[in-house]
Amino acid sequence: MSYYYLESSALLKLYVRERGTDDLVPLVRNPFLVDRFIVLSLASVEVRSAIRRRERIGDIAAPMAAAAIRRLEWQVGTRFYETRLDGEVIEVAKSLIDRHGLRAYDSLQLAGCLAIREFLPTFVCSDQKLLKAADEEGLATFNPEMPVPPLECL
């Protein structure tokens, strides 16, 4: 059974079309992976902020931004399993900052994934530094902006 931890940079791709969206959407729509996606409770705040920022600079229209936020709130509440930000996650995040030089929110995201390590989740993210830290922490990773090459290339 596969689990996917969607860090905010990946989660945003489900609500705003950008590089990597076309490679992530089929994974989330796969009927065999229902209820296999995990997000940190903080992710909806980060993604909402990113959607509103894109609206303010004119990348997306206000009605589209509102619809994306409604879909985000619904899916985080029903489609994705939401793991909570707690004291243990915060302590792990502090140590990740020291080990990898991560930004605060990035360290919280990675710590949230490490907190559910027993599920062997794949850390889905588009930030190279964060992916490198996740790899060094022993997590499987997937960057939807750099899809896996076709089998004949392997």
Buried (B, 14 or more C-beta within 10 A) or exposed (E): EBBBBBBBBBBBBBBBEBEBBEBBBEBBEEEEBEEBBBBBBBBBEBBBEBBBEBBEEEBBEEEBBBBBBEEBEEBBEEBBBBBEBEEEBEEBBBEBBEEBEBEEBBBBBBBBBBBBEEBEBBBBBBBEEBBEBBEEBEBBBBBBBEEEEEEEEE
